[in-house]
Amino acid sequence: MAKYRKILVAYDGSPSARNALVQACRLAKTDKSWIKVLAVLPAYEGDLELIGVSRITETITGPGQTLLGEAKAIADAADVHVLANMEQGEPYDRIVHVADDENCDLIVMGRRGLTQLDRGLMGSVTARVIGHTRKDVLVVPATASLEWDRLLLATDGSPYSAAAVVRAIAIAKARHAGMTAVSVAYTNDEFSALAPAEAHSLVRRAQELLQDIKPQAAAAEVALTTVVREGEPQEAILALAAAMKASLIVMGSHGRKGLTRLLMGSVTEHVIGLGDCPVLVSHCDVSTA
């Protein structure tokens, strides 16, 4: 399924969240989707009888109502109707559960972080959402626009990348877009000098991975360009995205168990944190897509 029917936008009032909602509204108009906007407030853990406020509910929920009012104004300006919801609790947990309860196809989030370090770490809420959900997650930088004309698929041959391949090809077919697929052989100068045979083997493996994608793209009548790069995967992917002015990067998520899955893997995390364009992390079920 290349077009999304139900979109959940996580809204916290930040510039990146505002832009994420704007881009989600554009997508909803194109695909005739509906949008639910979710604002999550931290749960109050104090003694309500001791805070000395007569209108307790209003005091606790007031900031959330303000956020939802802002979101509705943004949607009204885009001529898109949205449903708004406010939850209290751990943000990533509420986002994941509401997406499940509402049977949403896509979660849209803004990318937080202003410094290079902050961007590299991407943001714990976003990381946790991606690590725990089985929905696709679109992460949008504060100044980026969601376009479909220059798709970049990053694949490493894992089952999770296979899911991203399915999604990227479906998107390219539905949007009548060309697509570039990149696979990176993880090497460096020292490795290539000390183990040239192994380095060549990694490059050959990357080439084979891309060859496997070509029949799928051909069957969908999607124009595909394949690129093999060597080096640090995240650096190679970001450099190619910048060179081709990619409008959207599609990647998979390793979805690891336990605490390690919160980190997602440095490649996905760094591409999201440091890229200039939106990144779609696909959790597409390859058995049903």
N, C-alpha and C positions, 0 to 999 in steps of 0.2 A: 504494500500500500504506500504510494508515494505522496498522497495528499492527506492532510491531517483533518479529522472531523472535529475533534475536541481538544482545545488547547488550554493548558493551565499556565498562567503567568504569575510568577512570584514577584510581589511588588513591595518594596521597602522605602520608596520615595527617593532613592539615590538617582543621580543622572543616568547611570547605566540601566537601572530598572525602568526609568521613564522611557529611555530609548528602546528597551526590550519590549515594552508594551506597544510603543508606536509600530515597531516592526511586526509584532504579533498581529496587530490590527490590519496591517497591509496584507499579511498572509491570510488572515481570516476572510477579508473581502475577496481575495483571489480564489480561495478554495471553498468559500461559502461555509466556513467553519464557525463554531461558537467558541467564545472565550469565557473562562472563569478566571477572575483576578483574586488572588489570595494574599492577604496581609496577615502575618503571624506576629503576635505579641508574646513576650516572655510571660510565663505563668507567674502570678503573684504568690509568693510563698510566705508572706508575713501574716500577722494576725489582723484580720479585717476590723476587728472591734477596737483595735488600739491605734489605728492610723488617724483618727480624728477627722474623718471626712464623711459628710452626710450622704453625698451621692457617690457611693463607692463604685458602682457599676460604671457610671459615666467617667469617673476619674481613671479607671483601669482601661476602659475600652475607647476613651476619647481619641488617643493618638491613632488607633486603628481605623476609626471612622474617618479621621482626617485623611489618612492614606487612601482609603477606598474612595473618598470624595475626589481626591486628586486623580485617581485612576479613571474614574467615570468621566471626569472632564476631558482627559486625554482621549478616551474612547469616543466621546461625543464629538470632539473636534475632528476625529477621523471618520465620523458617521458609522460607527460600529457599536452595536449593543453588546454589553458585557454583563455577566452575572458576577456579583461581588460576594466575597466570603471572608470572615475574620476568624482566626483561630488563635488559641493560646497554647504555648508549649515550646518544645524544641523545634526551631524553624525547619531543619531538614526533615525531621520526622513528620511534621504536619504537612509539608509539601508532598512528600512521598505518599502519605496515606490519603490525602485529598485526591491526588491524581489517580490512585487506585479506586477509591470510592466512587469517583465521578467517571471512571472508565475513560480517562483522557488518553489521547494518543501521543501527546507532546507536552513537555514541560519547557517553558521559556524563562530564562534567567538572565539578568544583566551580569556583566563581569565586573567585579569589584577590584579595587586596588589601584593606587596612583603611582607608586614607586616601582622600580624594576623588581625589587625583592617581593613586594606585595603581589605584583602581577605574576611573578614566577610561581608563587605559592597558590595563586588562583583564588583562594577564599575557602574557608572550611565548610561553609554551608553548601556551596556549589559542589565541592568534592564529595561531601557526604550524600547529597542528593544523587549524584551520578553513581556513587558506590552502592547505594541501596535500592534504587529504582530499577524496574525493568522497562520503563518507558524511554523513548528517545528524549534527549535533553539538548536544547539549543541554547548556547551561551553567546550573548551578544555584547561586544564592547560598546562603550558609551557613545562613540561617534560613528559606528559602523552601520551600514545599510544592508538589509537582507536582499541579495540578488541571487539569480540562479544561472547566470550565463557562463561562469567560469568555475566549474566544480573541480575540486581537488580531493581525490580519495587517497588516504594513506593506509597501506596494508602491510602486515608482517606475516601473513599466512596463518595466524591463529584462528580458532573458531570465532573469536570475537571480531576479528577483522573480516571474516567471512560474512558475518551479519552486516557489517558496514558496506561491504561490496554489494550485497543484495539491495540495501537501502539506496546507495548512491546510484546504482544503475536504474532503479525504479524512479528516482527523482529526475535523473537526466532524461529518461524516456518521457515522463509526464510533462516536464518543463521544456522539452525540445532543446536540450542543452548538450553541448559537448562536454567531455570529461577527461581529465588527466588523472592517471593512477601512478602513484610513486611507491616504490619499495626501497628501503634503505639497508644496505649492507653495513653492519656496525663494525667499522674498522677505524684505525688511526695510522699515522705514519710508522710508529714503532711496530705495531702489529703487522702491517704490510711488509716491513723490512725483515722482521724475524720469522714470519710465517706466511710467505707469499702464497703457498699452495692453499692454505686455509682461507686467506683473504680472497683468493680467486674463487674458491668454493662458495663463499658467502655471496659474492657477486652473482655467480651462476644461479644460486638458489633464489635470489631476488628476481632475476630474469625469468626463472621458471614460474614463480608466483604470479608474475604479471601475465605470462603467456596463458596461464589457467583462467584469467579473467576475460581474455579476449573473446572466447566463444559466447560467454554470457552477455557481453556487451553487444556482440554481433546479432545474437538472437533477439535482443531488444531494440535493434536498429539504432544503437547509441554510438556516436563517433568517439573513439577512445584513443588517447595518446598515452603511451607508457614511458616511464622514466625510472631509471635506476640511479641511485646516488650512493656514495660511500661516506662514512663518517658518523658523527653523533646523530641519531635519528631525528630528534627534535630540531636540531640546527638545520639539518638538510631539508626537512619538511617546511620549516619557516622560510628558509632561503628560497625554495622553489615557489612557495605561495606568494612571496613578495615579488619575485621575478615575473610570474605570470599574472600578477594582480588578481589572485584568486578571490572569488566572491563568497565562497563557502568551502570550508574544509570538513570532510566527513571522515570520522574515525570510529573505531570500536572501543569498548571499555573492557578491561580484563575481568571486572566484577569479582575480585578476589574475596575470599571468605574472611570474616573476623576483622580485626583492626587493620590488617594490611590493605584491605580493599578501600579503606578511607583515603589512602594515598593514590590509588588508581594506577600508579605507574607514572614515572617521571615524564615519559614521552607525551602522553595525553595531557597531563597536567601542565607541562611547559608550553605546549602548542596552544592550549586554551589561554594560558596566562600571558603569553607574549605575542600572540598573533594579532594582526590588524583587522581580520575579518571574522565573522561569526564562525563558530565551530559546532557542528552537529555530532553529538556522541550517540551512536545508534546501538540500541539493544534489540534490534530486529530479530525475531525468531526465524532462523533460516529454514525451519521445517514447515512454516506456514506462510512465509512471504511469497 
